[in-house]
């Protein structure tokens, strides 16, 4: 919606038809139907409704941490490359394995079966996580940070940056309430600081999501 507000022509895809419909309704509510060239319920591994080299820029936010098999992740990235113009930019979201290890150690009851060290050690080796509680977080895959750039580069992309896209998530509600209680200006300063430090490689491990920025060769 923000890209459409800024005047970009946008095509939206999501695996879940209900979410696609929500997006369609939201675009209408915001009077943004014009910039949208399509709303599709689609699998990132098979974007058959989209022609080759359609987009100056493509965002893939989800498949790289919900496709647990490497072959499936490769299929999705190949489709990402196919629909993006040569020289076009891509923005791809990942989740770092080390952060989920730390989160499991901090909140074991919230991330079962990672409520014992044997399971956490196993997860550290495979990167695959399936929540033991029914209805909780869907099956996920977490990358080792050092593998992200080589993975994307092996699929025909030039790496421009890898950033911690939500390092501010390490702050809990009490922390945000404290800074928010000081002033709105103080909160803006924190957000600016987090953005400024997002490219610092040392912050990647504490961010629950990472954003790979690359260019199609």
C-alpha positions as CSV (number, residue, x, y, z in Angstrom):
1,X,0.0,0.0,0.0
2,X,2.8,2.4,0.8
3,X,4.5,1.7,-2.5
4,X,1.2,2.3,-4.3
5,X,0.8,5.6,-2.4
6,X,4.2,6.6,-3.7
7,X,3.1,6.1,-7.3
8,X,4.6,2.7,-8.0
9,X,2.7,0.2,-10.1
10,X,2.3,-2.9,-8.0
11,X,1.4,-6.5,-8.4
12,X,0.6,-8.4,-5.2
13,X,0.8,-12.1,-4.6
14,X,0.2,-14.2,-1.5
15,X,-0.3,-17.9,-0.8
16,X,-3.5,-17.3,1.2
17,X,-6.6,-16.3,-0.9
18,X,-8.2,-14.7,2.2
19,X,-5.2,-12.3,2.6
20,X,-5.2,-11.5,-1.1
21,X,-8.9,-10.5,-0.7
22,X,-8.1,-8.4,2.4
23,X,-5.5,-6.6,0.3
24,X,-7.9,-6.0,-2.5
25,X,-10.5,-4.5,-0.1
26,X,-7.8,-2.3,1.6
27,X,-6.6,-0.9,-1.7
28,X,-10.2,0.0,-2.5
29,X,-10.7,1.7,0.9
30,X,-7.5,3.7,0.4
31,X,-8.5,4.6,-3.2
32,X,-5.4,2.8,-4.5
33,X,-6.9,0.4,-7.0
34,X,-5.3,2.3,-9.9
35,X,-1.6,1.5,-9.1
36,X,-2.3,-2.2,-8.6
37,X,-1.9,-4.3,-11.7
38,X,-3.1,-7.5,-10.1
39,X,-3.9,-9.4,-6.9
40,X,-3.1,-13.1,-7.1
41,X,-3.3,-16.1,-4.8
42,X,-0.1,-17.8,-5.8
43,X,2.7,-20.1,-4.7
44,X,6.1,-18.3,-4.8
45,X,7.5,-21.4,-6.5
46,X,5.2,-21.2,-9.5
47,X,4.3,-17.6,-10.5
48,X,2.7,-18.8,-13.8
49,X,0.5,-15.8,-14.2
50,X,3.5,-13.4,-14.4
51,X,5.6,-13.1,-17.5
52,X,9.4,-13.0,-17.6
53,X,11.2,-9.8,-16.6
54,X,8.1,-7.8,-15.7
55,X,9.4,-5.8,-12.7
56,X,12.0,-3.2,-12.0
57,X,12.0,-4.4,-8.4
58,X,10.6,-7.4,-6.6
59,X,10.0,-8.1,-2.9
60,X,9.9,-11.6,-1.5
61,X,8.8,-11.5,2.1
62,X,8.0,-14.9,3.6
63,X,9.0,-17.8,1.3
64,X,12.6,-18.0,2.4
65,X,11.6,-18.7,6.0
66,X,8.5,-20.8,5.4
67,X,9.9,-23.2,2.7
68,X,11.7,-25.8,4.7
69,X,13.2,-27.8,1.8
70,X,16.2,-26.3,0.0
71,X,14.8,-27.3,-3.4
72,X,11.7,-25.4,-2.8
73,X,13.7,-22.3,-1.7
74,X,15.7,-22.5,-4.9
75,X,12.5,-22.8,-7.0
76,X,11.1,-19.6,-5.3
77,X,14.3,-17.7,-5.9
78,X,14.5,-18.8,-9.5
79,X,10.9,-17.5,-10.0
80,X,12.0,-14.2,-8.3
81,X,14.8,-13.9,-10.8
82,X,12.6,-14.8,-13.7
83,X,10.0,-12.1,-13.1
84,X,12.6,-9.4,-12.3
85,X,14.2,-7.3,-15.1
86,X,17.9,-7.6,-15.7
87,X,19.6,-5.1,-13.4
88,X,16.4,-4.9,-11.2
89,X,16.5,-4.8,-7.5
90,X,15.2,-7.6,-5.2
91,X,14.4,-7.4,-1.5
92,X,14.2,-10.8,0.2
93,X,13.4,-11.5,3.9
94,X,15.2,-14.1,5.9
95,X,15.2,-15.2,9.6
96,X,18.5,-15.8,11.3
97,X,19.0,-19.1,13.1
98,X,21.1,-17.7,15.9
99,X,18.3,-15.3,17.0
100,X,15.8,-18.2,17.3
101,X,18.3,-20.2,19.3
102,X,18.6,-17.2,21.7
103,X,14.8,-16.7,21.8
104,X,14.3,-20.4,22.6
105,X,16.7,-20.1,25.5
106,X,15.0,-17.0,26.8
107,X,11.4,-18.2,26.4
108,X,11.4,-22.0,26.2
109,X,7.8,-22.4,27.2
110,X,6.7,-20.2,24.3
111,X,8.7,-22.1,21.7
112,X,8.1,-25.8,22.3
113,X,9.6,-28.2,21.4
114,X,12.6,-25.9,21.9
115,X,12.1,-26.2,25.6
116,X,15.0,-28.5,26.1
117,X,18.6,-28.3,25.1
118,X,18.7,-31.4,22.9
119,X,16.0,-30.1,20.6
120,X,17.6,-26.6,20.5
121,X,20.9,-28.2,19.5
122,X,19.2,-30.3,16.8
123,X,17.5,-27.1,15.5
124,X,20.9,-25.3,15.4
125,X,22.0,-28.0,13.0
126,X,18.9,-28.2,10.7
127,X,17.4,-24.7,10.9
128,X,13.9,-26.3,10.7
129,X,11.3,-25.5,13.3
130,X,7.8,-26.8,13.7
131,X,5.9,-25.5,16.7
132,X,4.6,-28.2,19.1
133,X,1.5,-26.2,20.1
134,X,-1.4,-26.6,17.7
135,X,-2.3,-23.4,15.8
136,X,0.9,-21.7,16.6
137,X,3.7,-20.4,14.3
138,X,3.8,-22.4,11.0
139,X,6.7,-24.5,9.9
140,X,9.8,-22.3,9.4
141,X,13.3,-22.4,8.2
142,X,16.1,-20.2,9.7
143,X,19.3,-19.5,7.8
144,X,22.8,-19.2,9.2
145,X,23.6,-15.6,8.5
146,X,26.9,-16.4,6.6
147,X,24.9,-18.6,4.1
148,X,22.5,-15.9,3.0
149,X,24.6,-13.9,0.6
150,X,26.3,-17.0,-1.0
151,X,22.9,-18.6,-1.5
152,X,21.4,-15.6,-3.3
153,X,24.6,-15.1,-5.3
154,X,24.6,-18.7,-6.5
155,X,21.1,-18.0,-8.0
156,X,22.3,-15.1,-10.1
157,X,22.1,-12.0,-7.9
158,X,24.7,-9.4,-6.9
159,X,24.6,-8.6,-3.2
160,X,24.1,-5.0,-2.3
161,X,23.4,-5.2,1.4
162,X,22.1,-7.4,4.2
163,X,20.4,-5.5,7.0
164,X,18.7,-6.2,10.3
165,X,15.2,-5.1,9.3
166,X,13.6,-5.1,12.7
167,X,16.3,-5.0,15.4
168,X,13.9,-2.9,17.5
169,X,12.0,-6.1,18.2
170,X,14.6,-6.8,21.0
171,X,12.9,-4.0,23.0
172,X,10.0,-5.3,25.0
173,X,6.8,-3.5,25.9
174,X,8.2,-2.1,29.1
175,X,11.2,-0.6,27.1
176,X,8.9,1.0,24.5
177,X,6.6,2.3,27.3
178,X,9.6,3.9,29.1
179,X,10.9,5.7,26.0
180,X,7.4,6.6,24.9
181,X,6.7,8.1,28.3
182,X,9.5,10.5,27.8
183,X,8.2,12.0,24.5
184,X,7.2,11.2,21.0
185,X,10.4,12.9,19.8
186,X,12.4,10.4,21.9
187,X,10.7,7.5,20.1
188,X,11.5,9.0,16.7
189,X,15.1,9.3,17.8
190,X,15.2,5.6,18.7
191,X,13.7,4.6,15.4
192,X,16.2,6.7,13.6
193,X,19.0,5.1,15.6
194,X,17.7,1.6,14.8
195,X,17.5,2.4,11.0
196,X,21.0,4.0,11.2
197,X,22.5,0.8,12.7
198,X,20.5,-1.6,10.5
199,X,23.4,-2.1,8.1
200,X,25.9,-2.8,11.0
201,X,26.8,-6.5,10.5
202,X,27.0,-7.0,14.2
203,X,23.3,-6.3,14.6
204,X,22.2,-9.1,12.3
205,X,22.2,-11.8,14.9
206,X,19.8,-10.0,17.2
207,X,17.3,-9.1,14.5
208,X,14.4,-11.6,14.1
209,X,14.2,-10.7,10.4
210,X,16.9,-9.8,7.9
211,X,16.5,-8.1,4.5
212,X,18.7,-9.1,1.6
213,X,19.0,-6.4,-1.0
214,X,20.4,-7.5,-4.3
215,X,20.5,-6.9,-8.1
216,X,19.7,-9.4,-10.8
217,X,22.8,-9.9,-13.0
